[in-house]
Amino acid sequence: LEADGGMPARAIEVTWEVASDDSLQKIVRRGTVLARPESVHSVHVEVGGLLPARHYWYRFRTGDVESAVGRTRTLPAAGAAVDNMRFAFASCQNYERGYFTAYEHMAREDLDLVFHLGDYIYEFSLPLTDTTVPRRHSNREAFTLDEYRDRYAQYHTDPDLQAAHAGFPWVGTPDDHEAVNDYSGPFTNGRAPIETGRGLPGDSED
């Protein structure tokens, strides 16, 4: 959760591997990509040539640091008959409202896909006077790009959310809290223009 993810201000080479087995002994695709500081050293890899409707496992490596192994599943071939599909959906995950134990359960399921329907993060924080809050955001409210990146990074420290991401491919769509609560065009909460300020003090989902 350090500034810029604690990374140096230079591009870092990352190796990626995709395998047809969970021990990653049967590598079917691999390559390298640069993780750049302007993207906070995140990477996006599009892998072609995989077989349809089957599981694959993947990992990333840079230097002597290796990621956990993730699992994904490719789509059926275009026009192929599909007998069934197992999926879950989630939404409105507020880090401060409670622990993500639903994801612990989800990670144990045998799913083809997870749909996230929005509010992956919450940009505001609950009042400090609320003593029922089990854990706190690292900053009071996200306004800047760096603060939003910090908020996503903090949510990604949750081990149950990590497990659900590692187990299945996800399809996500944003709602409002990925940006500002109840925004409409250039307005927050229908009142305060986004470009001129930070909304109104005390604005919340309530």
PATOR-675285 format. One record per residue: x, y, z of N, C-alpha, C in turn; residue in one letter. Coordinates in steps of 0.02 Angstrom, whole numbers, padded with zeros to 5 digits, always signed. Example, Ala and Ser with C-alpha at 12.3 -4.5 7.8 and 13.67 -1.06 7.14 Angstrom:
<rs>
+00660-00284+00390+00615-00225+00390+00660-00165+00390A +00642-00112+00354+00684-00053+00357+00645+00002+00394S 
</rs>
This chain:
<rs>
+00041-00060+00000+00000+00000+00000+00043+00063+00000L +00106+00057-00018+00148+00116-00025+00133+00152-00090E +00156+00214-00095+00146+00252-00157+00176+00214-00215A +00139+00211-00271+00160+00175-00331+00172+00101-00316D +00137+00075-00266+00145+00003-00250+00213-00014-00223G +00252+00036-00203+00319+00023-00177+00370+00003-00231G +00351+00014-00294+00394-00006-00350+00436+00052-00375M +00493+00037-00407+00536+00090-00434+00504+00121-00496P +00525+00181-00513+00497+00218-00570+00529+00195-00636A +00526+00131-00650+00552+00104-00713+00512+00042-00731R +00514+00024-00795+00478-00036-00818+00512-00099-00792A +00472-00148-00775+00495-00212-00748+00472-00267-00795I +00517-00311-00815+00498-00366-00859+00465-00421-00818E +00407-00444-00842+00368-00496-00809+00359-00554-00858V +00373-00615-00834+00362-00675-00874+00294-00705-00855T +00256-00726-00904+00192-00759-00890+00191-00828-00922W +00156-00874-00890+00151-00943-00915+00079-00967-00908E +00056-01004-00958-00010-01036-00956+00001-01111-00967V -00031-01152-00925-00021-01224-00929-00088-01260-00930A -00086-01322-00954-00146-01363-00957-00155-01407-00895S -00109-01400-00846-00114-01439-00784-00101-01393-00725D -00128-01412-00666-00123-01368-00609-00054-01364-00578D -00010-01410-00595+00059-01407-00571+00104-01368-00618S +00076-01343-00673+00111-01303-00723+00172-01339-00752L +00164-01404-00762+00217-01442-00795+00207-01444-00870Q +00145-01434-00893+00129-01436-00965+00114-01365-00989K +00167-01327-01000+00159-01258-01022+00137-01256-01095I +00083-01221-01109+00058-01216-01178+00070-01147-01208V +00078-01097-01167+00094-01030-01191+00136-00995-01139R +00183-00954-01161+00223-00913-01115+00247-00852-01153R +00267-00802-01116+00293-00741-01147+00316-00693-01093G +00337-00634-01115+00357-00581-01069+00320-00517-01087T +00312-00476-01037+00277-00412-01046+00309-00362-00998V +00308-00299-01015+00336-00248-00971+00281-00219-00926L +00295-00220-00861+00251-00187-00813+00278-00116-00804A +00239-00067-00825+00263+00002-00829+00237+00044-00770R +00278+00092-00747+00257+00132-00689+00195+00173-00702P +00183+00195-00765+00123+00235-00778+00059+00194-00770E +00065+00127-00770+00008+00083-00757+00014+00050-00689S +00053+00081-00645+00067+00056-00577+00090-00017-00580V +00130-00031-00632+00160-00097-00641+00110-00154-00643H +00051-00139-00669+00003-00192-00685+00014-00214-00757S -00007-00274-00773+00002-00299-00841-00064-00329-00866V -00072-00329-00931-00131-00358-00963-00106-00401-01021H -00121-00464-01019-00097-00511-01069-00157-00543-01104V -00159-00541-01169-00210-00577-01208-00177-00638-01239E -00201-00697-01221-00171-00760-01242-00215-00793-01294V -00187-00807-01352-00224-00841-01405-00204-00914-01411G -00241-00950-01453-00223-01019-01468-00241-01070-01416G -00285-01052-01369-00305-01100-01318-00367-01139-01341L -00374-01199-01317-00431-01241-01335-00494-01215-01300L -00552-01222-01331-00614-01197-01301-00639-01242-01245P -00677-01212-01199-00713-01248-01147-00669-01294-01105A -00613-01267-01083-00571-01307-01039-00533-01262-00990R -00510-01293-00936-00473-01256-00886-00400-01248-00905H -00372-01191-00885-00300-01179-00890-00277-01147-00825Y -00213-01154-00811-00183-01125-00751-00127-01077-00772W -00116-01025-00733-00068-00974-00754-00031-00945-00693Y +00026-00913-00708+00063-00878-00656+00107-00826-00688R +00133-00781-00646+00178-00728-00668+00242-00732-00627F +00297-00709-00657+00360-00710-00621+00402-00649-00641R +00434-00618-00592+00482-00566-00606+00540-00573-00557T +00600-00576-00583+00658-00588-00540+00649-00654-00504G +00656-00654-00438+00647-00716-00400+00579-00718-00365D +00533-00674-00387+00467-00671-00358+00416-00704-00405V +00377-00750-00378+00328-00787-00418+00259-00779-00388E +00210-00768-00431+00141-00760-00408+00112-00827-00386S +00055-00823-00352+00015-00882-00341-00011-00907-00408A -00032-00969-00411-00059-00997-00473-00134-00982-00476V -00155-00957-00533-00226-00945-00545-00254-00994-00595G -00321-01002-00593-00354-01047-00640-00406-01007-00679R -00412-01022-00743-00463-00990-00784-00497-01044-00827T -00546-01023-00865-00581-01070-00910-00598-01033-00973R -00585-01064-01030-00600-01032-01093-00674-01041-01111T -00699-00998-01154-00768-01002-01177-00777-01063-01222L -00838-01088-01228-00852-01140-01278-00839-01113-01348P -00828-01157-01395-00820-01136-01464-00884-01102-01488A -00876-01054-01534-00934-01019-01561-00983-01068-01591A -01046-01064-01571-01097-01107-01598-01103-01175-01564G -01058-01190-01517-01060-01256-01484-01119-01260-01437A -01148-01319-01431-01203-01329-01384-01174-01329-01313A -01209-01297-01267-01188-01293-01198-01243-01323-01155V -01228-01378-01121-01279-01412-01081-01293-01375-01016D -01242-01347-00986-01252-01312-00923-01195-01263-00912N -01206-01217-00866-01155-01167-00848-01164-01151-00774M -01110-01153-00737-01111-01137-00666-01076-01071-00655R -01113-01023-00628-01083-00958-00616-01109-00929-00551F -01073-00880-00525-01094-00842-00467-01091-00768-00484A -01128-00728-00446-01120-00656-00455-01113-00623-00387F -01081-00566-00387-01070-00528-00326-01076-00454-00341A -01085-00414-00289-01087-00341-00298-01081-00309-00229S -01069-00244-00230-01074-00203-00169-01030-00230-00112C -00965-00238-00125-00920-00264-00074-00884-00205-00040Q -00909-00187+00017-00880-00132+00055-00832-00160+00107N -00768-00145+00099-00715-00171+00142-00729-00156+00216Y -00759-00098+00229-00770-00078+00299-00833-00110+00329E -00878-00135+00289-00941-00163+00315-00932-00232+00345R -00879-00267+00325-00869-00334+00352-00819-00373+00311G -00806-00434+00331-00758-00476+00297-00790-00511+00237Y -00749-00529+00188-00774-00557+00126-00780-00633+00130F -00812-00658+00181-00816-00730+00191-00858-00764+00138T -00903-00727+00104-00940-00757+00049-00893-00781-00006A -00838-00746-00015-00789-00767-00066-00752-00830-00044Y -00744-00840+00021-00714-00903+00044-00757-00962+00022E -00822-00954+00029-00868-01006+00007-00867-01013-00069H -00867-00956-00104-00867-00957-00177-00806-00994-00204M -00748-00982-00173-00686-01012-00197-00687-01088-00194A -00731-01116-00152-00736-01189-00147-00784-01219-00198R -00819-01177-00234-00867-01201-00283-00832-01220-00349E -00867-01257-00391-00842-01274-00457-00879-01231-00508D -00852-01172-00521-00886-01122-00562-00851-01113-00629L -00890-01094-00679-00862-01077-00744-00844-01003-00748D -00878-00962-00708-00873-00890-00718-00901-00854-00657L -00874-00795-00643-00901-00751-00591-00918-00684-00624V -00978-00661-00612-00998-00594-00635-00997-00548-00574F -00962-00491-00581-00965-00440-00529-01006-00382-00556H -01060-00365-00520-01110-00319-00546-01100-00247-00522L -01042-00232-00495-01027-00163-00479-01018-00149-00405G -00991-00089-00390-00970-00070-00323-00918-00119-00298D -00866-00128-00338-00810-00170-00319-00772-00138-00261Y -00769-00072-00261-00742-00034-00204-00794+00017-00182I -00782+00046-00124-00820+00105-00102-00771+00162-00092Y -00787+00218-00122-00740+00274-00122-00741+00314-00057E -00794+00309-00018-00798+00346+00046-00783+00298+00103F -00776+00327+00162-00765+00287+00222-00821+00299+00272S -00834+00249+00314-00884+00256+00365-00860+00302+00421L -00905+00333+00458-00885+00380+00511-00839+00347+00562P -00790+00384+00585-00744+00358+00636-00780+00345+00702L -00838+00377+00711-00877+00366+00772-00915+00300+00771T -00917+00267+00714-00952+00202+00708-00906+00148+00735D -00922+00124+00794-00878+00075+00827-00892+00003+00805T -00941-00006+00760-00956-00074+00736-00915-00092+00674T -00874-00046+00649-00836-00058+00588-00780-00107+00603V -00777-00166+00569-00726-00216+00586-00657-00200+00558P -00653-00160+00505-00589-00142+00476-00598-00077+00437R -00543-00040+00429-00547+00027+00402-00511+00034+00335R -00538+00078+00294-00502+00098+00233-00437+00134+00253H -00388+00131+00209-00323+00161+00224-00324+00237+00217S -00373+00264+00180-00382+00337+00178-00456+00352+00184N -00473+00411+00206-00543+00426+00222-00588+00426+00160R -00565+00455+00106-00605+00455+00044-00559+00462-00015E -00575+00427-00069-00533+00428-00129-00556+00485-00175A -00509+00529-00193-00523+00583-00240-00475+00580-00300F -00412+00566-00286-00361+00568-00339-00351+00498-00368T -00318+00495-00425-00303+00431-00456-00262+00387-00410L -00212+00416-00376-00171+00377-00330-00212+00350-00272D -00260+00389-00248-00302+00366-00193-00349+00309-00215E -00374+00313-00276-00415+00259-00301-00373+00196-00311Y -00313+00203-00335-00269+00145-00343-00254+00114-00276R -00244+00155-00226-00231+00130-00158-00292+00092-00132D -00351+00116-00148-00412+00083-00124-00419+00013-00155R -00407+00009-00221-00409-00057-00254-00355-00103-00224Y -00295-00076-00213-00242-00118-00185-00261-00145-00117A -00293-00103-00075-00313-00126-00009-00365-00181-00014Q -00415-00174-00058-00465-00226-00066-00432-00292-00088Y -00381-00286-00129-00348-00346-00155-00303-00380-00103H -00295-00350-00044-00259-00384+00009-00303-00436+00044T -00368-00434+00032-00413-00482+00065-00401-00552+00038D -00384-00601+00080-00366-00668+00055-00424-00705+00023P -00485-00693+00046-00543-00727+00016-00558-00700-00053D -00551-00635-00062-00560-00605-00129-00505-00630-00175L -00444-00635-00150-00389-00663-00191-00405-00733-00213Q -00431-00774-00168-00445-00844-00185-00499-00850-00238A -00550-00807-00235-00603-00809-00285-00577-00786-00353A -00533-00737-00353-00503-00715-00417-00458-00769-00446H -00422-00803-00402-00376-00855-00426-00412-00917-00452A -00475-00926-00432-00510-00987-00450-00548-00986-00515G -00568-00925-00537-00614-00922-00594-00601-00858-00635F -00620-00859-00699-00621-00796-00737-00678-00752-00712P -00669-00687-00714-00719-00639-00692-00739-00594-00749W -00802-00574-00749-00827-00522-00794-00856-00468-00749V -00833-00407-00757-00855-00353-00712-00887-00295-00749G -00932-00262-00715-00961-00200-00740-00962-00150-00683T -00950-00086-00696-00950-00037-00641-01020-00016-00621P -01026+00008-00560-01087+00042-00538-01066+00113-00521D -01087+00141-00465-01069+00210-00451-01008+00217-00406D -01000+00173-00357-00946+00184-00308-00876+00173-00336H -00871+00143-00394-00805+00141-00427-00781+00211-00445E -00828+00258-00446-00812+00328-00460-00834+00371-00401A -00898+00390-00400-00925+00432-00346-00997+00410-00334V -01018+00408-00272-01085+00388-00255-01139+00428-00292N -01185+00392-00323-01244+00422-00356-01227+00476-00407D -01170+00468-00440-01153+00519-00490-01202+00515-00549Y -01212+00572-00581-01254+00575-00640-01222+00626-00687S -01191+00601-00740-01154+00647-00784-01098+00680-00744G -01095+00746-00745-01040+00781-00709-01056+00794-00636P -01111+00767-00609-01132+00784-00542-01126+00725-00494F -01106+00740-00432-01106+00690-00379-01169+00700-00338T -01202+00645-00323-01264+00648-00285-01315+00695-00315N -01310+00707-00381-01356+00751-00414-01348+00824-00396G -01294+00842-00359-01289+00910-00333-01222+00943-00348R -01167+00911-00328-01102+00945-00331-01064+00924-00393A -01044+00971-00435-01005+00952-00495-00940+00919-00476P -00926+00863-00509-00864+00826-00494-00803+00868-00508I -00804+00906-00563-00743+00940-00583-00726+01000-00538E -00772+01021-00495-00759+01079-00454-00746+01063-00381T -00752+00999-00362-00741+00984-00292-00748+00911-00276G -00759+00898-00214-00759+00829-00189-00828+00808-00164R -00880+00832-00195-00946+00816-00171-00960+00855-00107G -01008+00835-00070-01028+00870-00010-01005+00832+00052L -00984+00868+00104-00963+00834+00165-01018+00788+00191P -01000+00728+00208-01047+00681+00236-01086+00642+00186G -01075+00653+00121-01110+00614+00070-01094+00541+00079D -01144+00500+00073-01133+00428+00079-01187+00393+00039S -01183+00326+00039-01233+00287+00003-01302+00292+00033E -01307+00318+00096-01371+00323+00130-01411+00383+00104D 
</rs>
